[in-house]
Amino acid sequence: MTHTVSNLLNWYRGNARALPWRNPPGEALPTDPDWPYRVWLSEIMLQQTTVAAVKAYFAAFTARWPTVAALAAADDADVMQAWAGLGYYARARNLLACARAVVADHGGRFPSDEDALRTLPGIGPYTSAAIAAFAFGRHAIVIDGNVERVVTRLDAIDTPLPAARPQIRGALETLTPQNASDFAQALMDLATSICTPRNPRCLICPLSPDCRAARSPNPADWPRKAPKRPRPTRRGTAWWIEAQGQILTIVRPAKGLLGGMRALPSSDWHDTEPAPAPPLPGNWQNLGAISHGFTHFELILSVHALSLPQKPQLARADLSGALLEAAWVNVEDIPGAGLPTLFKKAAVLARAHLPEAA
């Protein structure tokens, strides 16, 4: 074992984060047959989400669906509502699809082999390596953004990301010991507490004697990054329809962003200023707009409101073909109705402008 690896693992034994989905350093893996389920669930939740944010969701999911079989049998709408706030709802759909595939094709037990894991919905190279290492103790090369940062600094890799990834993998293939689980999670904890994106704490880092970036004037210059392309802006309209103290909500089509989520009726999102016809005739009020950032674009959503004395009879054509499981929700219950963040913002704007509806 190299000096670098020894220093890192010694540091990890005294500084590892205690997380409900993580095995303590140096200990044998749990014998609980559902341990791989917990590891997998945490990894899917942690994609593009912080550990602090995931803890409460993980506790709620494992209390409600303690096994992969229980999750596979869950109602889609219940899972989507429980996922609200974790972002990128395609992951929630893949979560259900994966759980059902594990039950149907693998007898309710996750495979331990990386190649077999990658055949499951929503599991790519990183997640398969993480599950193999963290759930089954396999020797696997686990690389996420935190690990990339540490390794590019350790070797002062000047190739910008993502082109540097083959060099990062090559370095890790040399460094990774048989105990890949502790090593990978040690790198992640080091990146979180010491080798941070800005102002890394090199003076107390266990890797600093071997780190080339630590000997440079500015270790935060790594990893190198290619120039970012500007994110395009898209626009759309959301409709706040109130009648008899209730608000009309729909379930969005399963495919696409926010698929399967309960939401306000809305138009499609376009690169140009839309001029969609409202779903119902009436005296519509333009309440302004909210903005929301997705991974690849920024959305500006205009919010238009209509107050009706009685609930109208609705047909699918009334809502541009998007009328799926339409439901009227009490105005005061809207904050807890499971709307994704985008439509929560629209609801906040509407209620602020229409106090009489609140």
N, C-alpha and C positions, 0 to 999 in steps of 0.2 A: 504494500500500500504506500502510495507516495506521501511525502511530507504534507502536501496540500490537503489531501483527503483526510489524513490523520488529524490535522489541526481542525478541519471543518467538523468532523464527527465528534471530536472532544468538545468543541464549542456547542454543538447541537445537544449533546447530552445534558448540558446545564441550562440551555436557553430555548428548548423546543416549546412551541405554543401547544397548549392543551386544547384540542379541538374534538368535538364529539364524533367526528368521522376519521380520526387519526389514531394510529397505534403509537403508544409512547416509545421513545427511542430505545433500542436494544431489547425490547420485549418480543416474545413469540406472538405471532398473529392470533387473533381471537379464533376460537373454535366454533363460534356461532355461525351456522350456515348462511345466515342473512347478512354477515359482515360485508361481502362483496356488493350487496344491494346498497348498503349505506355508503360505501366508497363511491360507487357509480352515481348515486343520487347527488352526493356532494359535488362531484366533479361536474355534472351537468349544471347544477345551480351556480357553481363558481365561474362558469364561462361568462366573462364580461360583467361580473358582479363581485363586490368585495366580500371578504370573510365576515366582516361585521354585519353586513346586510343579510348574508345567507343564514347565519346562526338561527334566527327566529323562524325562518321558512323551513329549515331543515328539521327543527324540533316539531313544528306543526305537521309537516308531511309524515315524519316517522311515527308520530303519535296517531295520526289518522289512518295511515297506510303503512304498517310496520314491516311488511314483506313485499317482495316484488309481485307475488301473486295477488295481494290485496290491492296494490296499485293497478295491476293489469285489469282487475275487475271493476275499477272505479268508473263512475260516470264522467264522460269527457268534460261536461260543463263544470262539474265540481272541481276537477283538476285545474282547468283553465282559471277558475275564480281564485283558487288557492295560489296559483302562480302569479297572479296580478301583482305587479311591482318588481318582478325579477327581470322583466324586459325580454325582448326577442321571443315572441310566443311560438315561433316555429320549434324552439327547443322543448316547449311543453308538449307540443304535438308529437315530437320525436320521443319524448320521455314515455308517453303512453304506448307508442308503437314499439319501442324497445322492450318495455316491460311485457307487453303481450307476446312479442317474439321470443323472449326468454322463457316464458311459460309454455308457449306452444311448441317451440323447437328445441328447447334445452331442459325440459322437465322442471322449470322454475329455478334453475341454478345458472348463474353466469359462467360462461366458459373462461378458463384461465389463460388461454393462448391468445396472443395479440392478434394473429390473423383471424381467428374465429371471432374475437370481440369486434373487429372492424367490419364484420358482415352485419352487425346489428345497427338499427336506425339510430342516427345521431352520434355514433362513436367513430371518431377519426383517429389519426396517428397519435396525437397527444393523449387523448382519453383512453385509448386502448393500452398504451404504455403505462399510464398512471394506474389503471385498474389492475393490470398484470403485476405491477410492483407493489402497490399499496394494499391490495386485497389478497394477493396470492404469493407474495414474496418472490416473484420472478425477477430475473435479471433483465431490466429493460431500460432504455434510454428515454428519460422523461424530460421533455423540453417545453416550457411555457415561456411567457415574456419575462418573468422574473429570472428564470435560469439563463435566458439569453443575455440579460443585462450583466449578470455576474461573470459569465464565461467570456463575453466580449471584452470586459475590463481585465479579467485575469490574464488573457493573452494579447490584449490591446489589438483586437481584430479591427482593421480599418475598413473592411468591406462593409458598405451600408446594408442594413436590413431591408428587405428579407433575403437579399443575395448572400448574406453571410451565413445562412443557416447550415449549409453543408460543412463549413469550417467549424461551426459550433458543435455540430453532431460529431465531427471527427475528434475534437478535443474531449468531448464527453465520453466517447467510446474508449479513449485512453484512460480517463480519470475514474469512470464509474466502477466501484467495487461490486463484489457479489451482492452485498446488502444495498441494492439499488434504492429501496424504499427510504431508508434513513438518509442516504446521500442526497437524493432528489429533494426530500422535504427539508433537509438542512439548507440546501441552496435557496429554497423558496423563503425560509424564515430569515436567512441572512439578507436576502434581497429586500424583505419587508422592514427589517429593523436596522440594518447597517448599510448595505449596498443599495441605498435608495436612489431613485431617479435623479434627484437633486441633492446636493450637499451630502454625499456619502461620508460615513464616519470611518475613514480609513485608519485612523490612529488606534481604534479598538477592534479592527477587523482581523479575524484569525487567518485570513488569506493574504493579508497585506505583505508579508515577507516574500511571497511568490507572485504578487500581482504587478504586472507592468503598468497598468493605469495608475495604481497608487503611487508610483514613482514619477508620474507626470505632473505638470503644473495644474491640470484640471481633470481629475478622474471622471467627472460627469460628462466629459466630451464623448464617452462611449456609453452605449453603442452608437455607432454612426447611423444616421438615418438619411434616406433619400428624400428629396424635397417632396412635401405633401401636395397633392392635387387639391384644389379648392372643391368643397362639397357643393353640389348643385342645390338649388332651392326649388321645392315643389309647393304647389298651392292646392287648397281644397276648401270645402264648406261643410260645416256640421250644423245640423238642425235640432234646435231645442224646442220640442213640442209639448206644451203644457195644457192639461185639461183636468178640471176637477181636482186640483192639488196633486196631480201625478204627471210624470214625465215619460214619454215614449222611449223605450230602448229596444235594440235589436241584437241578435247574435250575428257577427260578421261571418261571411263565407269562410270555410275551413282553410282554403288556400290563400296565401299572401300574408303580408304583414298584419299582425294582430288577428290572425285567423282564428275563428272559433271563440273570440272574446265578445262579451256583452259590451255594447257601445251605443253612442247616440247615432241616429241615422246620419249618413254623410255621403258626399259625392266622391268620385274617384279623385286621385291626386295627380296633378299634371305639372309640367314644367312651365306652362304659361298661366296667366291669370284666368281662372275658370269663370264661366257664367252659367252655372247649372240652374235649371228650373227647380224651384222648391218642390218638395214631394206632395204638398197639399196647397190648395189656394187659401189666401187669407192675407191679413195685414202683418206682414213679416217685418221684424226690426233687426237691423244690422247692429250687433253689439260690439263689433270690433274683431280682433284676431288674437290668437295665441300662437306661439312658435314651439316646436319640439324637434330635437335632434335625433335622427336615426343614424345608424352606422355610416350609411353612404349618402345621405342627403338630409337637408334641413327642410322641415315642413312648416308652412304658414297656413293655419286653419282659421278661416273666417267663421264666426258663430252667428247664426241667424235664429231668432226666436219667434214663436207664434203661440199666442194664448187663445184657447178655444173654450166655449162654454160647455161643450159636451165632447166626449171621446168619439172620434169619427170611426166609421167602418173602414177597415183597411184591406187592401189587396196587395199582392206582391208587386204589382206594377206601380203602386203608390210610392214605393221607396226604391225606385230604380232597380228592381229585381233583387234587392238585398234584404227583403223582409223574411228573416229566419227567426222563428221563435220570438216574435215581437211580444214585449211585455211592458205594462205600465208600472212604474215604480214611484212610490211616494217621494215627493221632493226631499223630505228630510232623510230618506233612506238612500239617496243617490251616493253619498260618500262611501257607503259600505256595500254598494251593489256590484263590486268587482270590476269596475271600469278600468281599463289600462290608463296609464299616466296621461297620455295624450287627451283622452276624453274626460279625465278628472279635471284637467286644466280648463277644458271647454265648459264643464259644468260649474267650476268656480267662477269663471267669467260671467256666465249666464245668471247665476244666483246673485252675484254682486250688482248686476244691472237691473235685476228684476226682484227687488226685495219683497214685493207683494206675493211672488210665487213661493218664497221661502217661508 
